[in-house]
């Protein structure tokens, strides 16, 4: 399926092995619509990975889900087409997220007592990117979802096809276009700045997950 770029791995023992794969590549220069999701998820399968935690940056579709929050989605919507491993077979999987992995993720975040809001469920709406969404698009999808991003649905669906557990931790880095009262245009650089502010807390969560 192509090349997958592992940034680092730990292989002390087979049961305790973990891997980190940056979906945007080592140089962080692969935009969402060019990510080779099949190569990434297939690489995990080949390495013997059983569980995947996807970390994504999202925009909030609800005023009550504020920037600088964590969301652990329970479902997702993707109307833009999803990659599949089944190009020459007629297979219809039932997509979904791992509830066991979701619960474990929620427990870890709760146990850390971080000074950050945790939203324990929500619907993730995936757009194709790389552009941000228009006000009209957000006005439509806010009726059906809670957060919007460009990655999770593709990863979750492919993981399910290969029999891997998948859950997601989303960091809310901005209100989606038109959700807040501000007339200010969304700016990608400001979204990146917001993501960096929450990075330390995110790293604490991931470090604790590795101890489970």
RATALIN-V617374 format. One record per backbone hydrogen bond with DSSP energy under -0.5 kcal/mol. NH is the residue of the N-H (numbers start at 1). CO is the residue of the C=O. E is the energy in kcal/mol with one decimal. If there is no record, write none. Layout:
nh & co & e
NH & CO & E
NH & CO & E
This chain:
nh & co & e
6 & 4 & -0.8
7 & 20 & -2.4
8 & 20 & -1.1
10 & 18 & -2.6
16 & 13 & -0.6
17 & 13 & -0.6
17 & 14 & -0.9
18 & 10 & -1.7
20 & 8 & -2.5
22 & 5 & -0.7
22 & 20 & -0.5
23 & 21 & -0.7
25 & 22 & -2.2
28 & 25 & -1.2
29 & 24 & -0.9
30 & 24 & -1.9
31 & 29 & -0.7
34 & 31 & -2.1
35 & 31 & -0.6
35 & 32 & -1.1
37 & 35 & -1.5
40 & 36 & -2.0
41 & 37 & -2.6
42 & 38 & -2.5
43 & 39 & -1.9
44 & 40 & -1.6
45 & 41 & -2.0
46 & 42 & -2.5
47 & 43 & -1.7
48 & 45 & -1.3
49 & 44 & -2.4
52 & 165 & -2.3
54 & 52 & -0.6
54 & 167 & -2.7
56 & 54 & -0.5
56 & 169 & -1.7
58 & 171 & -2.6
59 & 148 & -2.5
60 & 174 & -2.7
61 & 146 & -3.0
62 & 146 & -0.5
65 & 62 & -1.3
66 & 64 & -0.9
68 & 172 & -3.4
69 & 172 & -0.6
70 & 117 & -2.9
71 & 170 & -2.5
72 & 119 & -2.5
73 & 71 & -0.7
74 & 122 & -2.3
75 & 122 & -1.4
77 & 124 & -2.8
79 & 126 & -0.5
87 & 85 & -1.2
91 & 89 & -1.0
93 & 91 & -0.6
95 & 93 & -0.7
98 & 166 & -2.8
99 & 97 & -0.6
102 & 98 & -2.1
103 & 99 & -2.6
104 & 100 & -2.1
105 & 101 & -2.2
106 & 102 & -2.5
107 & 103 & -2.4
108 & 104 & -2.0
109 & 105 & -2.2
110 & 106 & -2.7
111 & 107 & -2.6
112 & 108 & -1.2
112 & 109 & -0.5
113 & 109 & -0.5
113 & 110 & -1.5
114 & 109 & -0.7
116 & 114 & -2.0
117 & 68 & -0.5
119 & 70 & -3.0
119 & 117 & -0.5
120 & 118 & -0.6
124 & 75 & -2.2
124 & 122 & -0.5
125 & 123 & -0.5
125 & 147 & -2.6
126 & 77 & -3.0
126 & 124 & -0.6
127 & 125 & -0.5
127 & 149 & -2.7
138 & 134 & -2.3
139 & 135 & -2.6
140 & 136 & -1.3
141 & 137 & -2.7
142 & 138 & -2.2
143 & 140 & -1.3
144 & 141 & -1.8
145 & 141 & -1.5
146 & 123 & -2.6
147 & 123 & -1.9
148 & 59 & -2.4
149 & 125 & -2.3
154 & 151 & -0.6
155 & 151 & -1.5
156 & 152 & -3.0
157 & 153 & -2.3
158 & 154 & -2.0
159 & 155 & -2.5
160 & 156 & -2.1
161 & 157 & -2.0
162 & 158 & -1.5
163 & 160 & -1.3
164 & 159 & -3.0
165 & 50 & -2.5
167 & 52 & -2.1
169 & 54 & -2.7
170 & 71 & -3.1
170 & 168 & -0.5
171 & 56 & -2.8
172 & 69 & -2.8
172 & 170 & -0.5
173 & 58 & -2.4
173 & 171 & -0.8
174 & 58 & -0.7
176 & 60 & -2.8
179 & 176 & -2.4
180 & 176 & -0.5
191 & 187 & -1.7
192 & 188 & -2.3
193 & 189 & -2.1
194 & 190 & -2.2
195 & 191 & -2.1
196 & 192 & -1.8
197 & 193 & -1.2
198 & 194 & -0.9
198 & 195 & -0.5
199 & 196 & -0.8
202 & 198 & -2.0
203 & 199 & -2.6
204 & 200 & -1.6
205 & 201 & -1.9
206 & 202 & -2.3
207 & 203 & -2.3
208 & 204 & -2.0
209 & 205 & -2.1
210 & 206 & -1.4
211 & 208 & -1.2
212 & 209 & -1.4
